[in-house]
């Protein structure tokens, strides 16, 4: 659950809620690159923040002493703050002063647990709620442009070598 292979999914979810047409993203100074569980690929641990107008996203991914990687997400959309903590298994809606309005259990599903829903929608409705290609390109471009700066320059022009993430 590192930033390299999963941040784009949460950026996409943030866009689903906030419906913006552009954004900026910055990795925090504490990010570090580690080996991915997939041979030849890397993972990003640390934090990132993104902004679009008055909408904000903060992702924090840490590696615990046992090697497990955990992700914490904070969204500010239309003045409402929402925190998702995989570590605590909770989603919270908060006031600006930090007072918790509502708390519910959170389970982050793997993509393999979601694909069947998309396929069923395509079969039954001839449509699905996936992000449009144009929006996906916009979201990926900013993320990959900033992620590429974290990796050492490569003599290879292959994208997987420029940004070796899955």
N, C-alpha and C positions, 0 to 999 in steps of 0.2 A: 504493500500500500504506500509506496513512496510517491514523491511529487512527480518524478519523471513519467511514470506510466499511468498515474491517476489524476493529476491536477486538472488536466483538460476536461475530465468528466464533471468535476465540481465547478469549473468555470462555465461549462455548458449548462449545468443546473442553475447556477447564478443568473446566467443570461435568460434562461426560461422564466425565472421569477421577475427579473428586472427589465427584460426586453430592451436592451441597448444595441446600438449599431456600431460602436467602437469602444475600446477601452485601452488602458495602459497597465502593464504588469511589471513588477520588479521583484527579483529574488532578494531576500535579506542577506546581510553580510555573513551570517553564520552558516550558509549552505555548504554542504560538502558532498563530494561524489563518492559513492561506494559501488562495489560490484553488484550487479543484479543477480537474481537467482537464475537468470537465463544467460548462458555462456556468451561472452563477447559483448554484452550490453551493460549499461551503467544505470544507477539509480541516484536520485537527488534526495538528500535528507536536509531538513532545515525548514525555512519559512519563505512564503511569498505573499505579496499583497497586490491587489488589483483594484483599479478605480474606473468608474464610468459615471461622470456627473456626480450625483450625491449617493450613488450606490457603491459599496465597498465589499471586498472579499478578502479574507485572510485565511491562508492555509498553513498549518504547522504540522510537520511530519518529523517525528523523532524516533530514534532507535534506542530501545530500552536495553538494560544490561544483559538480558537474556537473548538479545539479537532481534526481538520482535519489533517491527516497525508499526507505529500507531499514528493516526491522523486526527487532527482537531481542525474544525472549520468554523469560521465566524463570518456571518453575512450582515450587512446593513442595507436594507432595501426600504425605500420610502420612509426612512426614519425608524424602522423597526429593526431590532437586533435579534438575530437568531444564531445560536451556537449549537453545533453538532459535535459531540465528543465520542469518537469510537472507543477511546480508552475507558470512558465511564459508561458507555452504552446508553447515552441520553441525548435528547434534543431539547433545547430550552428557548423560550421566547422571553426577552428581557426588556425592561424599560431602560431609558438612557442612563439612569443612575445605577444600573446593574441589578435592580430588583427583578426576581424571576416571576413572570406572569403565569407561565405554564411550563410543565416539564413532562415529556413522554419518553418511553423507551425507544432506542435507535438500534437498528440492525442494518449495516451497509451490505447490500447484496453484491455478489460477484456478477460480472457481465454474463457468465454462463447461466445465471439464474434469471436473467432478464430477456435474453434473445428470443426465447420461445414466445413471449408476449408480443414482440414486434412482428414475428412471423405470423402469429395468429391474427393480428390486426390486418396485416397485408392480405391474408387469405380471406378473412371475413368482411373487411371494410374496403379493401383495395387501397388502403391508406394507412399511415401510422404517424405517431407523434415524434418521430425523430427530427432532430434539428435539420433545417434546410442546408443544402450544400453551400450556399453563399454565406450563411451565418457560420457554419462550421469552418470554412476557409478563414474568415475573419478571426475567429477565436483561436484557431491553430497557428495562424501566421504570427500573431503577437507572442504567443507562448513559445513557439519554436525559435523565433528571432532572439528572445531573451535567454532561452535555455542554451542556445548555441554558444553564447558568450561564456558559459560556465566550463565548457570543455576546451582542452588545448587545441590550438589550430592543427588541422590535419592536412597532409598533402593529398589525401584522397578527396575526390569530388563526390563520392557516394554519400547520399544523405544519411544513411545509417552510420557512417563514420563521422560525419559532421556533428550529428546529435545522436549518439549511440543508445537510444532508448527504445522501449517496445511500446 
